[in-house]
Amino acid sequence: MTKKDSTTKTPGNGEKTDALATRAETQLSPEAAAFEEVRVSVIGRITDVMDTVDDEKELTRIRDLIGSANPVKKGREEMDAKWAMPSIRIAQGVTKEKPDTAKLGDLFDTNGYVHPQPLKVAPLYVYGANRMFPSKGAKAPICFAPDAKLGSTFGPCNKCKNYPIGLNSTGDITDCDNGVCFVVMSEELMLYRIEFYRTSRKAGLKFDSLANASKDAYWDRWFNINSDKQTSDSNEWYIFKVGVSGEDTPAHVRQVCDALYDMIRHNREVEIKKHYNRVLGGDKALEEVKETGSIDDGDGASPGEDDNPDLSSGTI
């Protein structure tokens, strides 16, 4: 493409510069430029899938999905264009930020929508993460390892005295928790994160085991996500429950998932690299964890507290 002169004349406008175009070109960091290259390729693949779909409702869902894969929306070109996705959470008695219509045990996402149960999803990506709270009532963990390997404060997880139960060889309960985290696609072709911590962790492990038993791809089958009521003495809380729906995902959904995997994988690698650079560079600040009202009552250490507060910025 031939670059225009730095100034051009346009009738009625006087002098017009290419400053905005130049700014847009120079604003992209190498990481953002690499992500944009992957994103454009993925969108092209998903667009090709539309040629195989006749159902207008599905076509609309695919168009909406393509739109959600673009982190730059009209009107916010100068803002942070980091790709993010909402989390699926359970409304607990201590949940501070939830939709007004959400009742105890309801599934809702961090964009404010309540979802009917079961929520039918296909898994696209799974990873482990560790988090450690300093005490009851803390607003954010003092150490976080997005890959369950390198903590933001205490370094290598497997050398830490608080290496989580389920990972350590002693079977001891420590102050750190390991979670099984998923990126999933709903039947409506929307992307979400679901994090299985503490009393929900077994459901996350089961989810991974069932998905891994698929004949071919990880996303070959639909799974049902529900909340399950738990009681202990006078406490009442809800955990995630996972089951196989009994249905295979349609061919066009598998193709869309396969395309999206590339973008998810790339974004994941970038976020992990940033984390390692910060930690190994001596910056112990947990930049990706925000102290917001979405952090519920403390560390989730006892029944009745929120086992799965939303702790991240929405990236993976």
TORTOR-372138 format. One record per residue (C-alpha): residue number from 1; x, y, z; residue in three letters. Coordinates in steps of 0.5 Angstrom, whole numbers, plus 500, padded with zeros to 3 digits. Layout:
(NUM; (X; Y; Z); 'Ala')
...
//
This chain:
(1; (500; 500; 500); 'Met')
(2; (503; 507; 498); 'Thr')
(3; (503; 512; 504); 'Lys')
(4; (499; 518; 503); 'Lys')
(5; (503; 525; 503); 'Asp')
(6; (503; 528; 510); 'Ser')
(7; (498; 533; 509); 'Thr')
(8; (492; 533; 503); 'Thr')
(9; (487; 538; 501); 'Lys')
(10; (480; 537; 502); 'Thr')
(11; (474; 542; 500); 'Pro')
(12; (471; 545; 505); 'Gly')
(13; (476; 542; 511); 'Asn')
(14; (482; 546; 510); 'Gly')
(15; (488; 542; 511); 'Glu')
(16; (487; 535; 513); 'Lys')
(17; (493; 531; 516); 'Thr')
(18; (495; 523; 517); 'Asp')
(19; (496; 524; 524); 'Ala')
(20; (491; 519; 527); 'Leu')
(21; (493; 514; 522); 'Ala')
(22; (500; 514; 523); 'Thr')
(23; (498; 514; 531); 'Arg')
(24; (494; 508; 530); 'Ala')
(25; (500; 505; 526); 'Glu')
(26; (505; 506; 531); 'Thr')
(27; (501; 505; 537); 'Gln')
(28; (501; 497; 536); 'Leu')
(29; (506; 494; 541); 'Ser')
(30; (509; 488; 538); 'Pro')
(31; (505; 483; 542); 'Glu')
(32; (499; 487; 540); 'Ala')
(33; (501; 487; 533); 'Ala')
(34; (502; 479; 533); 'Ala')
(35; (495; 478; 536); 'Phe')
(36; (492; 482; 531); 'Glu')
(37; (495; 478; 526); 'Glu')
(38; (492; 472; 529); 'Val')
(39; (485; 475; 530); 'Arg')
(40; (485; 477; 523); 'Val')
(41; (487; 469; 521); 'Ser')
(42; (482; 467; 526); 'Val')
(43; (476; 471; 524); 'Ile')
(44; (477; 469; 517); 'Gly')
(45; (477; 462; 518); 'Arg')
(46; (470; 463; 522); 'Ile')
(47; (467; 467; 517); 'Thr')
(48; (469; 461; 512); 'Asp')
(49; (465; 457; 517); 'Val')
(50; (458; 461; 515); 'Met')
(51; (458; 458; 508); 'Asp')
(52; (456; 452; 511); 'Thr')
(53; (451; 454; 516); 'Val')
(54; (444; 455; 513); 'Asp')
(55; (440; 457; 520); 'Asp')
(56; (439; 464; 520); 'Glu')
(57; (440; 464; 528); 'Lys')
(58; (446; 461; 528); 'Glu')
(59; (449; 465; 523); 'Leu')
(60; (447; 471; 527); 'Thr')
(61; (450; 468; 533); 'Arg')
(62; (457; 467; 529); 'Ile')
(63; (457; 474; 527); 'Arg')
(64; (456; 476; 534); 'Asp')
(65; (462; 472; 536); 'Leu')
(66; (466; 475; 531); 'Ile')
(67; (464; 482; 533); 'Gly')
(68; (466; 480; 540); 'Ser')
(69; (473; 477; 538); 'Ala')
(70; (475; 485; 536); 'Asn')
(71; (477; 488; 542); 'Pro')
(72; (477; 495; 539); 'Val')
(73; (470; 498; 539); 'Lys')
(74; (468; 504; 535); 'Lys')
(75; (468; 510; 540); 'Gly')
(76; (474; 507; 544); 'Arg')
(77; (480; 507; 539); 'Glu')
(78; (484; 510; 544); 'Glu')
(79; (483; 505; 550); 'Met')
(80; (486; 499; 552); 'Asp')
(81; (484; 494; 547); 'Ala')
(82; (486; 488; 551); 'Lys')
(83; (482; 482; 549); 'Trp')
(84; (477; 480; 555); 'Ala')
(85; (471; 475; 556); 'Met')
(86; (466; 475; 562); 'Pro')
(87; (466; 469; 567); 'Ser')
(88; (461; 465; 570); 'Ile')
(89; (460; 465; 577); 'Arg')
(90; (455; 463; 582); 'Ile')
(91; (450; 467; 586); 'Ala')
(92; (452; 466; 594); 'Gln')
(93; (449; 469; 600); 'Gly')
(94; (456; 473; 600); 'Val')
(95; (456; 475; 593); 'Thr')
(96; (456; 483; 593); 'Lys')
(97; (456; 484; 585); 'Glu')
(98; (451; 480; 582); 'Lys')
(99; (445; 482; 578); 'Pro')
(100; (439; 484; 582); 'Asp')
(101; (435; 479; 579); 'Thr')
(102; (440; 473; 581); 'Ala')
(103; (437; 469; 586); 'Lys')
(104; (442; 464; 591); 'Leu')
(105; (445; 459; 586); 'Gly')
(106; (443; 462; 580); 'Asp')
(107; (449; 462; 575); 'Leu')
(108; (451; 469; 572); 'Phe')
(109; (456; 472; 568); 'Asp')
(110; (460; 478; 570); 'Thr')
(111; (457; 482; 564); 'Asn')
(112; (451; 482; 569); 'Gly')
(113; (446; 476; 565); 'Tyr')
(114; (443; 471; 569); 'Val')
(115; (443; 464; 565); 'His')
(116; (438; 459; 565); 'Pro')
(117; (441; 452; 568); 'Gln')
(118; (444; 448; 566); 'Pro')
(119; (448; 452; 562); 'Leu')
(120; (450; 448; 556); 'Lys')
(121; (458; 449; 554); 'Val')
(122; (464; 446; 550); 'Ala')
(123; (471; 447; 553); 'Pro')
(124; (476; 450; 549); 'Leu')
(125; (482; 451; 553); 'Tyr')
(126; (484; 449; 561); 'Val')
(127; (489; 451; 565); 'Tyr')
(128; (491; 451; 573); 'Gly')
(129; (492; 457; 577); 'Ala')
(130; (494; 458; 584); 'Asn')
(131; (492; 463; 589); 'Arg')
(132; (494; 465; 596); 'Met')
(133; (490; 470; 601); 'Phe')
(134; (493; 473; 607); 'Pro')
(135; (487; 473; 611); 'Ser')
(136; (480; 473; 612); 'Lys')
(137; (477; 479; 609); 'Gly')
(138; (483; 480; 604); 'Ala')
(139; (481; 484; 598); 'Lys')
(140; (486; 480; 593); 'Ala')
(141; (491; 475; 594); 'Pro')
(142; (498; 476; 596); 'Ile')
(143; (500; 471; 591); 'Cys')
(144; (498; 469; 584); 'Phe')
(145; (500; 464; 579); 'Ala')
(146; (496; 464; 573); 'Pro')
(147; (500; 458; 571); 'Asp')
(148; (500; 454; 578); 'Ala')
(149; (508; 454; 577); 'Lys')
(150; (511; 461; 579); 'Leu')
(151; (507; 466; 584); 'Gly')
(152; (507; 473; 584); 'Ser')
(153; (510; 474; 591); 'Thr')
(154; (513; 467; 593); 'Phe')
(155; (516; 465; 587); 'Gly')
(156; (516; 457; 584); 'Pro')
(157; (510; 454; 587); 'Cys')
(158; (513; 447; 588); 'Asn')
(159; (518; 450; 592); 'Lys')
(160; (513; 454; 597); 'Cys')
(161; (511; 451; 604); 'Lys')
(162; (504; 453; 601); 'Asn')
(163; (504; 449; 595); 'Tyr')
(164; (497; 447; 595); 'Pro')
(165; (493; 441; 597); 'Ile')
(166; (492; 437; 591); 'Gly')
(167; (499; 438; 588); 'Leu')
(168; (503; 437; 594); 'Asn')
(169; (506; 431; 596); 'Ser')
(170; (504; 431; 603); 'Thr')
(171; (496; 432; 602); 'Gly')
(172; (497; 438; 607); 'Asp')
(173; (492; 443; 607); 'Ile')
(174; (495; 450; 606); 'Thr')
(175; (494; 457; 605); 'Asp')
(176; (494; 457; 598); 'Cys')
(177; (489; 454; 593); 'Asp')
(178; (489; 451; 586); 'Asn')
(179; (484; 452; 581); 'Gly')
(180; (482; 448; 575); 'Val')
(181; (480; 454; 570); 'Cys')
(182; (477; 453; 563); 'Phe')
(183; (475; 458; 557); 'Val')
(184; (468; 455; 554); 'Val')
(185; (463; 456; 549); 'Met')
(186; (456; 456; 550); 'Ser')
(187; (451; 454; 546); 'Glu')
(188; (449; 461; 544); 'Glu')
(189; (456; 461; 541); 'Leu')
(190; (459; 466; 547); 'Met')
(191; (466; 465; 550); 'Leu')
(192; (466; 465; 558); 'Tyr')
(193; (471; 463; 563); 'Arg')
(194; (469; 458; 569); 'Ile')
(195; (474; 458; 575); 'Glu')
(196; (473; 451; 579); 'Phe')
(197; (476; 453; 586); 'Tyr')
(198; (476; 450; 593); 'Arg')
(199; (469; 446; 594); 'Thr')
(200; (468; 446; 586); 'Ser')
(201; (475; 444; 584); 'Arg')
(202; (473; 437; 584); 'Lys')
(203; (468; 439; 579); 'Ala')
(204; (473; 442; 575); 'Gly')
(205; (477; 436; 575); 'Leu')
(206; (471; 432; 572); 'Lys')
(207; (470; 437; 567); 'Phe')
(208; (477; 436; 564); 'Asp')
(209; (477; 428; 565); 'Ser')
(210; (470; 428; 561); 'Leu')
(211; (472; 432; 556); 'Ala')
(212; (479; 429; 555); 'Asn')
(213; (475; 422; 553); 'Ala')
(214; (472; 425; 547); 'Ser')
(215; (474; 421; 541); 'Lys')
(216; (477; 427; 537); 'Asp')
(217; (478; 434; 539); 'Ala')
(218; (477; 437; 546); 'Tyr')
(219; (470; 441; 544); 'Trp')
(220; (467; 435; 541); 'Asp')
(221; (461; 434; 546); 'Arg')
(222; (457; 439; 550); 'Trp')
(223; (457; 439; 557); 'Phe')
(224; (452; 442; 562); 'Asn')
(225; (454; 446; 568); 'Ile')
(226; (449; 447; 574); 'Asn')
(227; (450; 450; 581); 'Ser')
(228; (449; 444; 587); 'Asp')
(229; (447; 446; 594); 'Lys')
(230; (451; 444; 600); 'Gln')
(231; (450; 445; 607); 'Thr')
(232; (454; 444; 613); 'Ser')
(233; (451; 446; 620); 'Asp')
(234; (448; 452; 619); 'Ser')
(235; (452; 454; 613); 'Asn')
(236; (449; 454; 606); 'Glu')
(237; (453; 455; 599); 'Trp')
(238; (453; 452; 592); 'Tyr')
(239; (458; 449; 588); 'Ile')
(240; (459; 448; 581); 'Phe')
(241; (456; 441; 578); 'Lys')
(242; (458; 438; 571); 'Val')
(243; (455; 433; 567); 'Gly')
(244; (455; 430; 560); 'Val')
(245; (449; 433; 556); 'Ser')
(246; (449; 427; 551); 'Gly')
(247; (450; 431; 545); 'Glu')
(248; (456; 432; 540); 'Asp')
(249; (457; 439; 538); 'Thr')
(250; (455; 440; 531); 'Pro')
(251; (460; 440; 525); 'Ala')
(252; (460; 448; 525); 'His')
(253; (461; 449; 532); 'Val')
(254; (467; 444; 532); 'Arg')
(255; (470; 449; 526); 'Gln')
(256; (469; 455; 530); 'Val')
(257; (472; 452; 536); 'Cys')
(258; (478; 450; 533); 'Asp')
(259; (479; 457; 530); 'Ala')
(260; (478; 460; 536); 'Leu')
(261; (483; 456; 540); 'Tyr')
(262; (489; 459; 536); 'Asp')
(263; (487; 466; 539); 'Met')
(264; (486; 463; 546); 'Ile')
(265; (492; 460; 546); 'Arg')
(266; (496; 466; 543); 'His')
(267; (493; 470; 548); 'Asn')
(268; (495; 465; 554); 'Arg')
(269; (502; 465; 552); 'Glu')
(270; (502; 473; 552); 'Val')
(271; (499; 473; 559); 'Glu')
(272; (504; 468; 562); 'Ile')
(273; (510; 471; 559); 'Lys')
(274; (508; 478; 562); 'Lys')
(275; (507; 475; 568); 'His')
(276; (514; 472; 568); 'Tyr')
(277; (517; 478; 566); 'Asn')
(278; (514; 482; 572); 'Arg')
(279; (516; 477; 577); 'Val')
(280; (523; 475; 575); 'Leu')
(281; (524; 483; 574); 'Gly')
(282; (523; 484; 581); 'Gly')
(283; (516; 487; 580); 'Asp')
(284; (511; 483; 586); 'Lys')
(285; (505; 487; 584); 'Ala')
(286; (499; 483; 582); 'Leu')
(287; (497; 488; 576); 'Glu')
(288; (492; 483; 573); 'Glu')
(289; (488; 482; 580); 'Val')
(290; (484; 488; 581); 'Lys')
(291; (481; 490; 588); 'Glu')
(292; (474; 491; 586); 'Thr')
(293; (467; 490; 589); 'Gly')
(294; (467; 483; 585); 'Ser')
(295; (471; 480; 591); 'Ile')
(296; (467; 477; 596); 'Asp')
(297; (468; 476; 603); 'Asp')
(298; (475; 474; 604); 'Gly')
(299; (479; 468; 602); 'Asp')
(300; (473; 463; 601); 'Gly')
(301; (476; 459; 607); 'Ala')
(302; (470; 456; 610); 'Ser')
(303; (463; 454; 608); 'Pro')
(304; (458; 459; 606); 'Gly')
(305; (463; 464; 603); 'Glu')
(306; (464; 465; 596); 'Asp')
(307; (469; 460; 593); 'Asp')
(308; (470; 463; 586); 'Asn')
(309; (471; 470; 587); 'Pro')
(310; (472; 474; 580); 'Asp')
(311; (480; 476; 581); 'Leu')
(312; (482; 477; 574); 'Ser')
(313; (482; 483; 569); 'Ser')
(314; (478; 478; 564); 'Gly')
(315; (484; 476; 560); 'Thr')
(316; (487; 469; 560); 'Ile')
//
